[in-house]
């Protein structure tokens, strides 16, 4: 049975079948007009590749010029027609790739000041592909420990990361996110899924050994396995010492061949599952802009060139990786342990081979299982890592090695050179000592990787957490209704899309709070850019809205709304709200919109974790952000009661404004307890602003203590920041921390 394909969206579509609810009124928020976008004019009919150059010490060689590169395609020298030095994850990376990928004369727009600020520290897109179909129990545990350590200590503050498994056991959680809670839950789902031989005896047969006998005709190995089988199964009168008569062989040989075929069949199914899942990842990653990094964690597997089309299908994977801009680093989790001698362990096999019939089999198996890992790395410009027990160090090196690269493009002068699979060779003139890492084959960049307008869809890039606003509370519905209208079908497709759609630029901000009588409520605020609608006086646009909050167990709450956009409301940002009553859990909030007249769609997602407050744990609610443009109040101003804040769904704030934040402290020791709170503004992991510690005002109910304050943003340069709130209950020394990202323009 083949494992489920990677990141299936069918469950999302079925889970998002919606129930009609009341329509929340739309609000508008006026924004300052954006500055004109810089325009770069390019002309192309180009094929491109990415190249990295390292000196003897392994450092990236910067400052190279196009005339220093020698580019050969199928042995023929090609002139470099397009050249860029690119920083992966930088705000200009998408524009540079767009220029090389465009196949007609036109204008390529780069991000203006607003979008540049948002993407300034966009971070990397990183996938960990865990080949759990080819991992031993020990290797699975090693991978789980290393990934947990990466999430806790080494993940970049702006990186988008996904943990993906070949078997599909990670399920709904294998999505790009910068939320550590989601990644920890995904890593926690990893368990042993390797192919287990149901044979209960001691004559163990690996997939490689089966291939050696059935496909390569290894008679010596077959003779050894036959004798071991006869002894174990007591076939023939001289079975205790190895019966070599024809009668014994007639009985044991069919039995052994059936076992060999069974082991070989199981191995091919596991390999097919791994290759299919990896190809699915490559195809889906093509929808994302920029360079992507994939870490392939495996014990290795066998590609049998005599049976099936495994090699061809693996090359399809590397071809898809090239088109998607993916670099694959493969890591063998076998570590530094090597077999020695004949490789026969008397504890697991009673028949010790004293001849040379098994000579080289174990080392041959190591070499064969490494071959696919080397192929994937070489063909995609990555590196295969063997004999290493330090996964974390390999990840750090790979992230550093792929951070900078050169983008080379050329105009093919013949049809043959335009075909996928043309072999590349790149060198730097006059520097044979430098190491040039390049993809094994050339492919044009897919149009899907180039977002023509608007901020690129970078996985779950929307990360806002909450708004205090008046909106109807809807009880979470789990009823699935039939969807008949074409409009609803397209809306559901947008809601279940793997990556956010951007035809209509929609943003979502979600955060939880405990309301006491109504339980835990998820506040969802949504925003549409009014500039997306060109309305005439007296005209209007009807926009359908679908939303769902889905947890990792498949439970969900949903809602549906209808917006009426008028010229007045379209003069600024259109903001509306929804509230859902939900149980504790880890939820992904999904929102989709569709304009009825044009069919344009948009979608956005965000993860929210709702803790179980009934356990009495000290906790903070989500942080709710707003903006005040009047004269700033002193930082740390407290209030006796929570104040509603104007929603800032996209969390973009003017530098001259004041950031207002609000939270709730839950489960303090007592009503008049000594609870303190401190705010920090971080750039990456570096604190830039640290406020004094403020006392949270007392309230009649210690289970819910409100707190709000303000910070002036004038001292912060444009870019992305993180607001971190830390509350401390001095009565029992318990602490709670909550974070939210925001942008200064």
C-alpha positions in Angstrom: 0.0 0.0 0.0 1.4 3.3 -1.0 1.5 6.1 1.6 -0.7 9.2 1.2 0.5 11.9 -1.1 2.1 14.9 0.5 -0.1 17.7 1.8 -3.4 16.5 0.4 -6.0 19.3 0.4 -9.0 17.0 0.1 -9.4 16.9 3.9 -9.2 20.7 4.0 -12.0 21.0 1.4 -14.3 18.6 3.2 -13.6 20.0 6.6 -14.3 23.5 5.3 -17.9 22.8 4.1 -19.6 25.8 5.6 -22.6 26.7 7.7 -24.3 30.0 7.0 -23.9 32.6 9.8 -24.8 36.2 10.3 -22.9 38.8 8.4 -20.6 41.0 10.4 -20.5 44.7 9.3 -17.4 45.8 7.4 -15.2 48.6 8.7 -12.7 50.7 6.8 -9.2 51.7 7.9 -7.6 54.5 5.9 -4.0 53.9 4.9 -1.4 56.2 3.5 -0.9 55.8 -0.2 2.0 53.6 -1.2 5.1 55.0 -3.0 5.5 54.2 -6.6 7.1 50.8 -7.3 10.5 50.7 -8.9 10.3 49.2 -12.5 13.0 47.1 -14.1 12.6 46.5 -17.8 13.9 43.2 -19.1 13.8 41.2 -22.3 14.2 37.5 -22.3 13.8 34.0 -23.8 16.1 32.7 -21.2 17.0 29.5 -19.4 18.5 29.9 -16.0 20.4 28.1 -13.2 21.6 29.0 -9.8 25.3 28.7 -9.0 27.3 28.9 -5.7 31.1 29.3 -5.7 33.3 28.4 -2.7 37.0 29.0 -2.1 39.4 26.5 -0.5 38.2 27.4 3.0 34.6 26.8 2.0 33.6 30.4 2.1 31.2 31.9 -0.6 33.2 33.9 -3.2 31.5 37.2 -3.5 32.0 40.0 -6.1 32.3 37.8 -9.2 31.3 39.3 -12.6 29.5 37.5 -15.5 32.5 37.5 -17.7 34.4 35.4 -15.1 32.0 32.5 -15.6 32.4 29.8 -18.3 29.0 28.1 -19.0 28.8 25.0 -21.0 25.5 23.2 -22.0 25.9 19.8 -23.5 29.6 20.6 -24.1 28.8 23.9 -26.0 29.9 27.2 -24.5 27.0 29.6 -24.0 27.2 33.4 -23.4 25.7 34.6 -20.1 22.8 36.9 -21.0 21.6 37.5 -17.4 23.5 37.7 -14.2 22.6 38.5 -10.7 24.1 38.0 -7.2 21.2 36.9 -5.0 20.6 36.7 -1.3 18.2 33.9 -0.5 15.1 35.3 1.4 16.0 38.9 0.6 13.3 41.4 -0.4 14.7 41.6 -4.0 15.1 37.9 -4.6 11.7 37.5 -6.1 12.3 40.5 -8.5 15.6 39.0 -9.6 14.1 35.6 -10.3 11.2 37.3 -12.1 13.6 39.1 -14.4 15.4 35.9 -15.4 12.2 33.9 -15.7 10.2 36.3 -17.8 9.8 35.1 -21.4 8.6 38.3 -23.1 9.5 41.9 -23.1 7.8 43.6 -20.2 8.0 45.3 -16.9 9.1 43.5 -13.8 8.0 45.3 -10.6 10.1 45.2 -7.5 8.7 45.8 -4.1 8.1 49.4 -3.0 9.0 50.7 0.4 6.0 49.1 2.1 6.6 45.6 0.8 10.3 45.9 1.2 9.8 46.6 4.9 7.6 43.5 5.2 10.0 41.3 3.3 13.2 42.8 4.7 13.8 39.8 6.9 11.6 37.3 5.1 13.8 34.4 6.1 14.2 31.1 4.4 11.8 28.4 3.1 13.0 25.1 4.6 11.5 21.7 4.3 12.6 18.6 6.4 11.6 15.6 4.4 11.7 12.6 6.7 11.9 9.4 4.7 10.3 7.3 7.5 9.7 4.4 5.0 13.5 3.9 5.0 14.4 4.7 8.6 15.3 2.2 11.3 13.8 2.8 14.8 17.1 4.1 16.0 17.4 6.5 13.0 13.8 7.7 13.5 14.5 8.5 17.1 17.7 10.3 16.1 15.8 12.4 13.5 13.1 13.3 16.0 15.6 14.5 18.6 17.5 16.5 16.0 14.4 18.2 14.6 13.1 19.0 18.1 16.5 20.6 18.9 16.4 22.6 15.7 12.9 24.0 16.4 13.7 24.9 20.0 17.2 26.4 19.6 18.3 26.9 16.0 15.3 27.9 13.8 15.6 31.4 12.4 13.1 34.0 13.7 11.8 34.7 10.2 12.2 31.2 8.6 9.2 29.3 7.3 9.7 25.6 8.1 7.7 22.4 7.3 8.2 18.8 8.6 7.1 16.4 5.9 7.1 12.6 6.0 7.1 10.1 3.2 4.4 8.0 4.8 2.1 11.0 5.4 2.0 10.3 9.2 2.5 14.0 10.0 -0.8 14.7 8.2 -2.4 18.1 8.5 0.6 19.5 10.3 3.1 19.2 7.4 2.7 22.8 6.3 5.0 25.7 6.1 4.9 27.8 9.3 7.0 29.9 11.6 5.0 28.8 14.6 7.2 26.6 16.9 4.1 24.9 18.5 3.0 23.6 15.1 6.5 22.3 14.3 6.8 20.6 17.7 3.5 18.9 17.2 4.6 17.8 13.7 7.9 16.4 15.1 6.0 14.6 17.8 4.0 12.6 15.3 7.1 11.0 13.7 7.3 7.3 14.5 8.8 4.2 13.0 7.0 3.4 9.7 9.7 1.2 8.0 8.9 -1.9 6.2 8.9 -4.8 8.6 9.6 -8.4 7.4 6.9 -10.6 8.9 9.4 -13.5 8.7 9.9 -14.8 12.3 13.1 -16.8 11.6 16.7 -15.8 11.8 17.6 -15.9 8.1 17.2 -12.1 7.5 17.1 -10.9 3.9 17.4 -7.2 3.0 16.0 -5.5 -0.1 19.6 -5.2 -1.4 20.3 -8.9 -0.9 17.0 -9.8 -2.7 18.0 -7.5 -5.6 21.4 -9.1 -5.8 20.0 -12.6 -6.1 16.9 -11.9 -8.3 18.3 -9.1 -10.6 22.0 -9.4 -10.5 22.3 -13.2 -10.3 24.6 -13.4 -7.3 24.9 -17.2 -7.0 27.3 -17.1 -4.0 24.8 -15.1 -2.0 21.9 -17.4 -3.0 23.9 -20.5 -2.0 24.6 -19.0 1.4 20.9 -18.1 1.9 19.8 -21.5 0.7 22.0 -23.3 3.2 20.9 -21.1 6.0 17.3 -21.7 5.1 17.7 -25.4 5.0 19.3 -25.5 8.4 16.7 -23.2 10.0 13.7 -25.0 8.4 15.3 -28.5 8.9 14.9 -29.4 5.3 16.6 -32.7 4.3 18.1 -35.5 6.4 21.4 -33.7 6.8 19.8 -30.4 7.7 21.8 -29.9 10.9 25.0 -29.7 9.0 23.6 -28.3 5.7 22.1 -30.8 3.4 23.5 -30.4 -0.2 21.3 -33.1 -1.8 19.0 -32.2 -4.7 16.0 -33.3 -2.6 16.7 -30.7 0.1 17.3 -28.0 -2.5 14.1 -28.8 -4.3 12.3 -28.1 -1.0 14.2 -25.0 0.1 14.8 -23.2 -3.2 11.1 -22.4 -4.0 10.6 -21.3 -0.4 13.6 -19.0 -0.5 12.7 -17.5 -3.9 9.2 -16.7 -2.6 10.8 -14.9 0.3 13.2 -13.0 -2.0 10.3 -11.9 -4.2 8.3 -10.7 -1.2 11.2 -8.7 0.2 11.9 -7.2 -3.2 8.2 -6.2 -3.7 8.0 -4.6 -0.3 11.1 -2.6 -1.0 9.8 -1.4 -4.3 6.6 -0.3 -2.7 8.4 1.7 -0.1 10.7 3.3 -2.7 7.7 4.2 -4.8 6.1 5.8 -1.8 9.1 7.9 -1.0 9.6 9.1 -4.6 6.0 9.9 -5.0 5.8 11.9 -1.8 9.0 13.8 -2.7 7.8 14.6 -6.2 4.6 15.9 -4.7 6.6 18.2 -2.4 8.7 19.5 -5.4 5.5 20.2 -7.4 3.8 22.1 -4.6 7.0 24.1 -3.7 6.9 25.5 -7.3 4.1 27.8 -6.2 6.4 29.6 -3.8 8.8 32.3 -4.9 12.5 32.2 -4.2 15.0 29.5 -3.4 13.8 26.6 -1.3 16.0 24.3 0.8 15.0 20.6 1.4 16.7 18.3 3.9 16.1 14.7 3.0 16.6 12.5 6.1 16.9 8.8 5.3 18.9 5.6 5.9 19.0 5.3 2.1 17.2 3.0 -0.3 17.8 0.8 -3.3 17.1 1.9 -6.9 16.9 -1.2 -9.0 17.8 -0.4 -12.6 16.8 -3.9 -13.7 13.2 -3.6 -12.5 10.8 -0.7 -13.0 11.5 2.9 -13.8 12.8 4.0 -10.4 15.8 5.9 -11.8 13.6 7.8 -14.3 11.1 8.7 -11.7 13.8 9.9 -9.3 15.2 12.1 -12.2 11.7 13.5 -12.6 11.9 14.5 -8.9 15.2 16.4 -9.5 13.8 18.0 -12.7 10.8 19.2 -10.7 13.2 20.5 -8.0 15.1 22.5 -10.6 11.9 24.1 -11.9 10.8 24.9 -8.4 14.1 26.4 -7.3 14.7 23.7 -4.7 18.2 22.6 -3.4 18.2 19.2 -1.8 20.7 18.2 1.0 20.5 14.5 1.7 21.6 13.1 5.0 22.2 9.4 5.8 21.1 8.8 9.4 23.0 5.6 9.7 25.7 7.7 11.3 29.4 6.6 11.5 28.6 2.9 12.3 30.1 0.5 9.7 29.8 -3.2 9.5 33.0 -5.3 9.7 34.0 -8.7 8.6 31.4 -10.9 7.1 28.6 -8.9 8.6 27.0 -12.0 10.1 25.8 -11.6 13.7 25.5 -15.0 15.5 22.8 -13.4 17.8 20.5 -13.0 14.8 21.6 -15.8 12.5 22.6 -19.4 13.5 24.5 -20.0 10.3 27.8 -18.3 10.2 29.4 -18.0 6.8 33.0 -19.2 6.9 33.4 -18.8 3.1 33.8 -15.7 1.0 30.3 -15.9 -0.4 29.1 -12.8 1.5 32.3 -10.9 0.9 31.4 -7.2 0.1 27.6 -7.7 0.4 27.3 -5.3 3.4 29.6 -2.7 2.0 27.9 -3.1 -1.3 24.5 -2.4 0.4 25.8 0.8 2.0 27.1 2.0 -1.4 23.8 1.1 -3.2 21.6 2.8 -0.6 23.7 5.9 -0.8 23.5 6.2 -4.6 20.0 7.8 -4.7 21.0 10.3 -2.0 24.0 11.3 -4.0 22.0 11.6 -7.2 19.4 13.9 -5.7 22.0 16.2 -4.1 24.2 16.4 -7.2 21.3 17.0 -9.6 19.9 19.9 -7.5 23.1 21.7 -6.4 23.0 20.4 -2.9 25.3 18.0 -1.0 25.1 14.5 0.3 26.2 14.0 3.9 27.4 10.6 5.1 29.2 9.3 8.2 28.0 12.1 10.4 26.1 11.9 13.7 25.6 15.6 14.0 22.4 16.5 12.1 22.3 20.0 13.6 25.7 21.0 12.3 24.8 19.7 8.8 21.7 21.9 8.8 23.6 24.9 10.0 26.2 24.4 7.2 23.6 23.9 4.5 21.7 27.0 5.5 25.0 29.0 5.3 26.1 27.5 2.0 22.8 28.2 0.3 22.3 31.7 1.7 24.0 33.4 -1.3 24.2 32.4 -4.9 24.6 33.7 -8.5 21.8 33.5 -11.0 23.0 32.8 -14.5 20.7 32.8 -17.5 21.4 32.3 -21.3 19.5 32.2 -24.5 19.6 28.7 -26.0 20.6 28.7 -29.7 19.0 25.4 -30.6 15.9 23.4 -29.8 18.0 20.7 -28.2 19.5 23.1 -25.6 16.0 24.2 -24.6 14.9 20.7 -23.8 14.8 19.7 -20.1 17.8 17.7 -19.0 20.5 19.6 -20.9 23.8 18.9 -18.9 25.4 21.9 -17.4 29.0 22.6 -16.5 30.0 25.9 -14.9 33.5 27.0 -13.9 35.3 30.2 -12.9 38.0 31.2 -15.3 41.5 31.2 -13.8 40.4 29.6 -10.5 40.4 25.8 -10.9 40.9 25.5 -7.1 37.4 27.0 -6.4 34.5 24.7 -6.0 31.5 25.5 -8.1 28.2 23.9 -7.1 25.6 23.8 -9.8 22.5 21.8 -10.8 23.2 18.8 -13.0 20.6 19.9 -15.5 19.0 23.2 -16.6 15.4 24.2 -16.6 13.5 27.4 -17.0 11.8 28.8 -14.0 8.1 28.1 -13.9 5.7 31.0 -14.2 4.0 29.9 -10.9 7.1 30.9 -9.0 6.8 34.5 -10.2 4.1 36.5 -8.4 3.1 39.3 -10.8 1.9 41.7 -8.2 1.5 42.0 -4.5 3.3 40.3 -1.7 4.4 36.8 -2.5 2.5 33.9 -1.0 5.0 32.5 1.4 3.2 29.6 3.1 1.6 30.7 6.3 3.2 34.1 6.3 0.2 35.8 8.1 0.9 35.5 11.8 -1.2 38.2 13.6 -2.8 37.2 16.9 -6.0 38.9 17.7 -8.3 41.8 18.0 -10.8 43.0 20.6 -13.9 43.9 18.6 -17.6 43.5 18.7 -18.7 40.6 16.5 -21.3 37.8 16.8 -20.1 34.7 18.6 -20.8 31.5 16.5 -20.8 28.1 18.1 -18.3 25.8 16.3 -20.2 23.8 13.7 -19.1 20.4 12.5 -22.0 19.7 10.1 -20.9 19.1 6.5 -23.4 20.4 3.9 -23.7 19.8 0.2 -22.2 22.6 -1.8 -24.2 23.1 -5.1 -23.4 26.6 -6.4 -20.3 27.1 -8.5 -19.5 30.2 -6.4 -19.3 28.0 -3.3 -17.2 25.4 -5.1 -14.6 28.0 -6.1 -14.7 29.5 -2.6 -14.1 26.1 -1.0 -11.2 25.5 -3.4 -9.6 28.8 -2.3 -10.2 27.9 1.3 -8.5 24.5 0.9 -5.6 25.8 -1.3 -2.2 24.6 -0.2 -0.7 28.1 -0.3 -2.5 31.5 0.1 -4.0 33.0 -3.1 -3.4 36.6 -3.8 -5.8 37.7 -6.6 -7.7 39.5 -3.8 -5.2 40.6 -1.1 -6.8 39.4 2.1 -5.2 39.2 5.5 -6.3 37.4 8.7 -5.6 38.0 12.4 -6.8 35.6 15.0 -6.3 35.4 18.7 -8.0 33.7 21.7 -9.4 34.9 25.0 -11.3 33.4 27.8 -14.7 35.0 28.3 -15.8 33.2 31.4 -19.5 32.5 30.7 -19.0 31.8 27.0 -15.8 29.9 27.4 -12.8 30.2 25.1 -13.5 32.4 22.1 -11.4 32.8 19.0 -11.5 36.4 17.7 -10.9 36.5 13.9 -10.4 39.8 12.1 -10.1 39.9 8.3 -9.0 42.7 5.9 -9.2 43.4 2.2 -7.4 46.2 0.4 -10.0 48.6 -0.8 -7.7 49.6 -3.7 -8.4 46.1 -5.2 -11.9 47.3 -6.3 -12.3 49.8 -9.1 -15.9 51.0 -8.3 -17.8 53.7 -10.1 -20.0 56.1 -8.1 -23.0 54.3 -6.9 -21.5 50.9 -7.7 -20.8 48.0 -5.4 -19.0 44.7 -5.2 -20.3 41.6 -3.5 -17.6 39.4 -1.9 -18.3 36.0 -0.4 -16.3 35.1 2.7 -15.7 31.5 4.0 -13.7 30.7 7.1 -12.8 27.7 9.2 -10.7 26.9 12.3 -9.4 23.4 11.9 -7.5 21.5 14.6 -4.9 18.7 14.1 -7.6 16.1 14.8 -9.9 17.2 12.0 -12.4 19.1 14.3 -13.4 22.5 13.1 -15.6 25.5 13.4 -16.7 27.4 10.3 -18.5 30.5 9.2 -19.7 32.2 6.0 -20.3 35.9 5.3 -21.2 38.3 2.5 -19.5 41.7 2.2 -20.9 44.6 0.2 -18.1 46.9 -0.9 -19.1 50.5 -1.9 -16.9 53.3 -3.2 -16.9 54.8 0.4 -15.8 51.6 2.1 -13.2 50.9 -0.7 -11.5 54.2 0.1 -9.4 52.5 2.8 -8.9 49.0 4.2 -12.1 46.9 4.5 -12.1 45.2 7.9 -14.6 42.8 9.4 -14.8 40.3 12.2 -16.0 36.9 13.4 -15.9 35.1 16.7 -15.9 31.3 17.2 -16.3 29.4 20.4 -13.8 26.6 20.4 -12.3 24.0 22.7 -8.6 24.0 23.6 -6.3 22.8 20.9 -4.0 23.8 18.0 -5.9 25.4 15.2 -5.2 26.6 11.7 -7.5 29.5 10.8 -8.3 29.6 7.1 -10.1 32.5 5.4 -11.0 32.7 1.7 -12.8 35.5 -0.3 -14.3 35.5 -3.8 -15.7 38.5 -5.7 -18.9 37.5 -7.4 -18.6 39.7 -10.5 -15.0 38.8 -11.5 -14.4 35.4 -9.8 -11.2 36.7 -8.2 -10.2 34.8 -5.1 -7.9 35.3 -2.2 -7.0 33.4 1.0 -4.9 33.6 4.1 -4.0 31.3 7.0 -2.7 31.5 10.6 -2.0 29.1 13.4 -3.4 29.6 16.9 -2.9 27.5 20.0 -5.6 27.6 22.6 -4.4 26.3 26.0 -6.6 24.3 28.4 -7.1 27.0 31.1 -9.2 24.5 33.2 -5.9 22.9 34.3 -5.1 26.1 36.2 -1.8 26.9 34.4 -0.6 30.5 34.5 -1.0 31.9 30.9 -1.4 34.9 28.7 -4.1 35.4 26.1 -3.1 36.2 22.5 -1.8 39.7 22.1 -4.2 42.2 20.4 -2.5 45.0 18.5 -3.8 48.4 17.4 -2.5 51.8 16.2 -2.9 55.3 17.6 -1.7 58.1 15.4 -2.2 60.9 17.9 0.5 62.1 20.3 2.1 59.2 22.0 1.3 58.3 25.6 4.1 57.2 28.0 5.1 53.6 27.4 3.6 51.2 29.9 0.4 53.1 30.7 -2.0 50.9 32.6 -5.8 50.7 32.6 -8.3 49.5 35.1 -10.3 47.8 32.4 -9.5 46.6 28.9 -9.9 49.1 26.1 -11.1 48.1 22.6 -8.4 48.7 20.0 -8.7 49.6 16.4 -7.9 46.4 14.5 -4.6 46.2 12.7 -5.0 43.0 10.8 -1.9 43.1 8.7 0.1 44.5 11.6 1.8 47.3 9.6 2.3 50.5 11.5 3.6 53.9 10.6 6.8 54.8 12.3 5.2 58.0 13.6 2.4 56.1 15.3 2.0 54.5 18.7 1.6 50.8 19.1 -1.2 49.8 21.5 -1.2 46.2 22.8 -3.6 44.4 25.0 -3.6 41.0 26.7 -5.2 39.1 29.5 -3.4 37.3 32.4 -5.1 34.0 33.3 -5.1 31.9 36.5 -3.2 34.3 38.8 -2.7 33.0 42.4 -5.3 35.4 43.9 -7.3 38.5 43.1 -4.9 40.8 44.8 -1.9 38.9 43.7 1.4 40.4 42.7 1.5 39.9 38.9 4.0 41.9 36.9 4.4 42.2 33.1 7.3 43.4 30.9 7.3 44.1 27.2 10.3 43.7 24.8 10.7 44.6 21.1 13.0 42.2 19.3 14.7 42.3 16.0 15.4 38.7 15.2 16.7 37.5 18.6 18.1 40.9 19.7 16.1 43.0 22.2 15.9 46.6 21.0 13.4 47.9 23.6 12.8 46.6 27.1 10.2 48.4 29.2 10.2 48.6 32.9 8.2 46.0 34.8 4.6 47.0 35.4 2.2 45.8 37.9 -0.9 44.3 36.4 -4.0 46.0 38.0 -6.0 43.9 40.4 -9.4 42.7 39.3 -12.2 40.9 41.1 -11.6 37.7 39.2 -8.0 36.5 39.4 -8.7 34.1 36.6 -8.8 37.0 34.1 -6.6 40.1 34.7 -6.7 42.6 31.8 -3.6 44.7 30.8 -3.0 47.1 28.0 -0.2 49.6 27.3 1.4 51.5 24.5 4.8 51.9 22.8 6.1 54.7 20.6 7.6 53.3 17.3 9.5 56.4 16.3 12.8 55.0 17.5 12.5 51.8 15.2 13.7 51.7 11.7 11.4 50.2 9.0 11.4 46.4 9.1 9.9 43.4 10.9 9.9 43.1 14.7 8.6 40.9 17.4 6.7 42.1 20.5 7.2 39.8 23.5 5.2 40.0 26.7 6.4 38.2 29.8 4.1 38.0 32.9 5.3 36.8 36.3 3.1 35.8 39.2 5.4 36.6 42.1 3.2 34.7 44.6 4.3 31.4 43.2 7.1 32.4 40.7 5.2 31.2 37.7 5.8 32.9 34.3 4.1 33.0 30.9 5.2 34.4 27.6 3.5 35.4 24.4 4.8 36.8 21.1 3.5 38.5 18.0 5.2 39.9 14.9 4.6 43.4 13.5 6.0 45.7 10.8 7.2 49.3 10.9 6.9 51.3 7.7 
